[in-house]
Amino acid sequence: MPRGVGQMDMNQYLEVFIEESKEHLQACNEQLLELEKNPEDIAIVNEIFRSAHTLKGMSATMGYEDLAKLTHQMENVLDAIRNGKIKFNPEILDVVFLAVDDLEAMVQSIADGGDGKRDVSNVVAKLLLIENGESPANAEAKKEVAVAIAEKPQAAKSEYDEFELTVLQQSRDQGFETYEITVALRDDCLLKAARVFMIFEILEKIGEVIKANPSVDQLEEENFDQEFTITIVSKESNHDIQKKIMKVSEVDRVDVNIISLENLRQYEEQEVTDVTPEKNNHVEIENTSNEDQESKPEDKKAANTTKHSSSKTIRVNIERLDILLNLFEELVIDRGRLEQISRDLNNQELHETVERMSRTTGDLQNIILNMRMVPVETVFNRFPRMVRQLARDLNKKIDLEIIGAETELDRTVIDEIGDPLVHLIRNALDHGVETPEERKANGKSEVGTVVLKAYHSGNHVFIEIEDDGAGISRDKVLSKALSKGIVTEQAAASMTDSQVYELILASGFSTADKISAVSGRGVGLDVVKSTIESLGGSISIESKLGQGSVFSIQLPLTLSIISVMLTEIQQEKFAIPLSSIIETAIVKKTDILNAHNQQVIDFRGKVVPVLFLNEIFEVPVFEELEDEFYSVVIVRKGDKMAGLVVDSFIGQQEVVLKSLGNYLTNVFAISGATILGDGQVALIVDCNALIK
Amino acid sequence: MSEAVASDIKLIVFQLMNKEYAIPVNQVQSIEKVEHITRVPKTEKFIKGVINLRGVITPIIDLRSRFELEEAEVTESTRVIIVNFNDLEVGFIVDLANDVIDIPVESIEPPPEVVGVTEAEYINGVAKIGKRLLILIDLEKILIPEQLSNLGIEG
């Protein structure tokens, strides 16, 4: 089959191609790391080979020559390894990793709208050297043969003509069996042409393709439903052929039938008068299915066993989910409005209906938000590679352990969290884990461990990066911070350990004695902190000198619909996110104490500063409230707390978080707005900005 | 503006302090009545707050205040003109908005040079139609003044 793309409009497949390519490359990466641990395991090589092979088929179909060329060469090397022609060694692994890097770059370029072209000659040459056992010329020749064979069936008509029958007869005389193979692709198969290409590749290895129905041209242009029939001559058993074809992904069913020439001759005589291709096609399919009946149950079983691993999913563009969420947000606003109307009218029937609707929309909300959830795996899976590379660069021995990769987070959070994690892991590797010599001297094992852990807790997801390295030295951090003018001497003396550790997240801080290329540019960690805070999360650090450190990130599950406590100040309403609230309290005016220019209250034995929101937000006064009690919302940011004084609490509510738009950016202590049930806008208080 | 071919430009006309101003119709998204405006603390004086415009939070600017004119009470005729400029969606409070007219492009003259009047800084040109004098406002200068980025942020 020729590798050209023809006039096929590939754009519609591009997205699928990119997604699948990324998945296959990720699989390659993961398996290669596996292989490094178990170099003798041929099953892993097979796994990588399969991914590379699929990738080759897809990229060739899509017309990305460089991509196909490189995967082809990679495939050859892998093939040689699994056939025991060459011995696997770390050097080979490095080159294959290099090739995967190139492939990733090419796929990325395609995803960014580029042409996916890249100079791969260097890596290809290296792969060729490795492959050495088999000369490159040989491989080239093979390819040409494949093309020649593939082109032959193009000349074939729908029926077996005299020439084909003669060929079949001759092959049979030489001990070849004739098979008619009916392949059914899965209904949701998108790159049909790619699958056809892959199936032909397999067939060309085991025998000679005599005929295809529909014709190869039509197959290539995807001018067929889900099924097509190929006639080949081969010495392999029908069972083996079936198994090999089933290896191609998205193949639903493969029926392989031995056909006798006598049957064919008869056919010819029957149909020879006037055969339209369609009619012939029809009869043939019927015929195969008749002949097929006995072998079918077995085939089905085979098909089932290969299929069970893939769960039923569909790909949905994230934009559509965003639109769905937006529409749902409108519904949440209307729900709030209805709830209010029903309260006001006090009609029992209306009340019940609204109640039921609230429950249904509540379920709907869970489902929609769940749909946007992505396992953190999608971010975590690039770290093993990174850690391996970094450990090499730094001459350290490091084991990366990943726990809870299946933990799910909102897509928006996932998209943002990657870079901060990269920074933190680099930091742990560079500044945390010591060199093997140091570790040995300190009585630790030479290999350092970095644990990346994700888990759910309440309405939050926690991601922790833990290392068993040197830990953070309080004195070192403090002296550095003092010299950089980040803290004053007095402040430093009263700081808790974790407050001191958090100084390393301040801008312009770098604790490493020498600045290395890996981390320690001193710009990274403060960016980490601000990114996480912009996502509504927080970061804290624990550390024991000589034993290691834990960086703990707390993130909200979702960003778009949040629970708030609605409060009133004069005639204005302010929403305070529940995630920041510890509790609400009613405090006597006389219980408010004065401590250096700051009013405080005693809250469960702790001294908590009190902030009057009406003063902070300069709320216009319509009526003086004479009350001997204050309504206080106790909020926190990390370990720190504050009491926000409001006039009254309205209640707890689920609201849709909206931005103030492009014009009003950086409004002090306001993180956004929401639309209330009555259609009015309430501002959402940013407690992080209020607590210093 | 000096094209030889006579072409018309469609303008939305509104009033401030009995003077007539105009914005090209393609920059106007809609004209609304004044509804509840939620004040946004610690912003410029001329930013009156935000409204819920069919689910979109839209900031509202009092044009009188922006031009450093005397502010007026909201009356029956007070309108909010929602403009869309460079992805900025903002509403202007005006005294009255009641006319859409077509004027020939060449009737627009450069703004008169007056020193010391704030309003003059935000003017694109003036158009004389019979006895009426229309003042064309410059959205870019109104929405993206240099000092806004310095003054608007606190803390």
Contacts between the chains, C-beta under 8 A, distances in Angstrom:
chain1	res1	chain2	res2	distance
A	329	B	55	7.7
A	330	B	55	5.8
A	333	B	55	7.1
A	572	B	38	7.3
A	572	B	39	6.5
A	616	B	41	7.6
A	617	B	41	3.9
A	617	B	42	7.4
A	618	B	41	5.5
A	618	B	42	7.0
A	619	B	41	7.5
A	620	B	39	7.6
A	658	B	56	7.8
A	658	B	57	5.0
A	659	B	57	7.0
A	660	B	40	7.2
A	660	B	50	6.3
A	660	B	57	5.7
A	660	B	59	6.9
A	661	B	50	7.9
A	661	B	56	7.6
A	661	B	57	5.9
A	661	B	58	6.7
A	661	B	59	6.0
A	661	B	88	7.6
A	661	B	89	6.3
A	662	B	87	5.8
A	662	B	88	5.4
A	662	B	89	7.8
A	663	B	59	4.8
A	663	B	88	5.0
A	663	B	89	7.5
A	663	B	90	5.3
A	663	B	143	6.9
A	664	B	40	6.4
A	664	B	43	6.7
A	664	B	47	7.2
A	664	B	50	7.2
A	664	B	59	5.0
A	664	B	152	7.9
A	666	B	152	7.1
A	666	B	153	4.6
A	667	B	40	5.8
A	667	B	41	7.6
A	667	B	42	6.7
A	667	B	43	6.2
A	667	B	152	7.9
A	668	B	41	7.3
A	668	B	42	4.7
A	668	B	153	7.4
A	668	B	154	4.5
A	668	B	155	4.3
A	669	B	41	7.8
A	669	B	42	7.8
A	669	B	155	7.0
A	670	B	40	6.7
A	670	B	41	7.2
A	673	B	38	7.3
A	673	B	50	6.1
A	673	B	57	4.8
A	675	B	52	4.9
A	675	B	55	6.8
A	675	B	57	7.6
A	679	B	35	7.9
A	679	B	36	7.7
A	679	B	52	5.6
A	680	B	36	5.0
A	680	B	38	6.4
A	680	B	52	6.7
A	681	B	36	7.8
A	681	B	38	4.0
A	681	B	49	7.9
A	681	B	50	5.2
A	681	B	51	6.6
A	681	B	52	5.1
A	681	B	57	6.0
A	682	B	38	6.8
A	683	B	38	6.6
A	683	B	40	6.6
A	683	B	41	7.8
A	689	B	155	6.5
